[in-house]
Amino acid sequence: MHPADGRTAVAFAGTVGLALDMTKLYQGELAHSEKMEGIPMTLSARAARLAAMIRQHLGQAVRGLAVAPLPAGYDPTAPTADAAGSSPYDAAGGLYEKTGFHAEGPGSSYARGALKELHRPGLSRRGVVLAALHALWDAAADDSATGGPGPGRGIQPVVTVVTEAGFERHTEADTAELSRTMAERRRNRPDGPVATA
């Protein structure tokens, strides 16, 4: 996860070098647009700008150098219920706005299945992170290309939260504690994981 601006984060799958370059360009595009306009861009406008950048790289994607970014963020101009969202893309820059939750990548179908069970409106920040860790664990269990939490081995995923206050990366210690909590809940509940506040 990389910050694109104070209210948007970008995760990506695909060719890492190109993805990092695209993230840097995207950061510059957002900063320039907001400076020129003088007002914050909506989440939809930020997503549309990235879609245009992906379309410009279609030739590279056809040659196998695809980049699949997943931006997520907070929109200060939206009503509270619609303030957060994510926008997955296809290799041609097709934009599919999502609200609530979304997962992208090789194990995403498993992660989305877990999130359908765990996500609910009004979940606390801690509950959201626990739900995401559960989903990542489910994806990693069923998909060899997905890396999951490894509390026993000291391997932690990178956890990022974007709120009205801005982009924030959880510390490794916080993520380790939440991973241990999540693992304990999974061990103690044979009927399935439950994320609570």
N, C-alpha and C positions, 0 to 999 in steps of 0.2 A: 504494500500500500504506500502510495506516494501522495503528498498534498499537491493539489493543482492550484488551489488558492485557499483562502481562509475557511471556505465553506464547502469545499469539494475535495474528495479523495479519489484516486484512480488505482485500481488493481488491474493486472493484466496477465494474460497467458499468451504464449507464442514466442516469437523471436525476441529475446530479452534486450539485445542491443538496440534494435529498432524501437522497442516499446519504451525504453528509457529516453531515447532521442525524442520520440513523439510526446512523451510526458513533459519534457523540457520545453518543447515548442508550444505545447498546450498551455503551460504555465505562462509563457510570454504572451500568447494570444489573449488569455483572460485578463492579464494585467493591462495590456494595451487597450482592450475593448472598454474596460471599466474606467480607465483614465480618460479615454476620449469621450465616452458617454457621460461620465460624471455621476452615474447611478449604478447600484449593484445589478448584475445580470441575474435573471431568473434561472432556476435550475434547468428548465427546458431550453433556454438560450445557450447555457453552458454545454448541455448535451448535444444540441444541434451543431455547435461549433466543432466539437470533437468528431461528430459524424462526418462533417465536411473534410476534416483532416484525414480520416480513414479512407474516404473515397479517393483522395488524392494519391494514396499509396496502393490502389487496387492492382497496379502492374506488379508490384513486389509480392502481393498476396498470391497472385496467380502463379508466380514462380516458387511458391512455397514459403515465402517470408511473411507469413500472416502475423498480424498483431490483433489480439482481441481484448481491448480495454473494457473495464467495467467501472465507470465513474458512479459515485454515490455522493450525496451531499444534502445540504440543508438550504432551503430557499426562504430567505427572510420576507419575501414579498407574497408568499402563499399563505392561505389560511392554515391555522395550526395543524389541522388534521392531514393536510397535504404537504407539510413543510419538508418532509424527507422523501427521498426516492432514489432509484438507481436506473440506469439506462444501458442495458446490454446491446451489442451491435453484432451484425454479421460482418463477414470479411469485406463486403462492398459498402459498408457504412450504413446499412439499414438500422434504423433506430427503433427500439422497442421499450418504451418507458414502463417502469414497474413501480408499484407502491407497495408498502408493507415489507416485503423481503424478496430477495432473489439470490441465486447462486449461479456461478459460471465456471466452466472448466470440465475436466474429464469426469470427476465424481459428482457433478452438480445435480444429477437426477436423484442421487441418494441424499444429498444435502437438502434439496428442496423438499423431499419426502419428510425428513426430520423437522424442517422448519414449518411445514404445514401443521404438524402436531404441536409444536412448541410456541410458535409466534401468536401473539394476540395483542390488540391495541392496549396501550397503557402499561406495557411491561416496563419494569424499572430498567435503568441502565445496566445494572448487574445481571438482571434476568435476560436482557438482550444478549449480553456477552456470553452468558452460560448457554443460551439457545444456539448461538453461533458455534461455540465449541462443541456442543453435542452434534450439531449438523456436520461439522468438519470431521469429528470422530467417526460418524456413520459413513461419510464419504470415503474416508481412508480405509475403513474396515472392508469395504466392498470394491474399491478401485485402487489398483496398485500404483497409478500415476498421481494419486493424491496423498500428500504428506499430512499427517494429523498430529495432534498433541501427543507427546511422549513424556508424561510426568515422571515416570520411573527412570528415564534416560536423561532428564533435564532438557528435553527439546520442547520449546514453546512456539506456538504460532505468533505471528505479529498481529496484534489486535489494535485497531484504530477506530475511533469514534468521532463522528462529525455531528456537532450540535449547533445550536444558536451561538454558543460561546466560541466555536471554531473547531479546527482540526486538532485532535489530541491522540497521541500514541500511548497506549498503556505501557507501564513499565514491565520489564520481564518478571519482576517479583509479583506484581499484581496478577499477571497472566498465569504465572506458576500456581498461585494460590487458587485462582478460579479453575484452572485445569485439575488441580487436586480435588476440589469440591465436585466438579463435574464427574471425575473418575469414580469418586466415592458414591455419588448418587447412582451412577450406572451399575456399580457393583451391588448396591443395596436394593435395587428395584428390578426384580426379574420381569415385571410387566412393562418395562420401558422407562426411558429417561423423562424427567420432569424438570423444567426450568422454572424456578420461582425467584421472587425478589429477595 
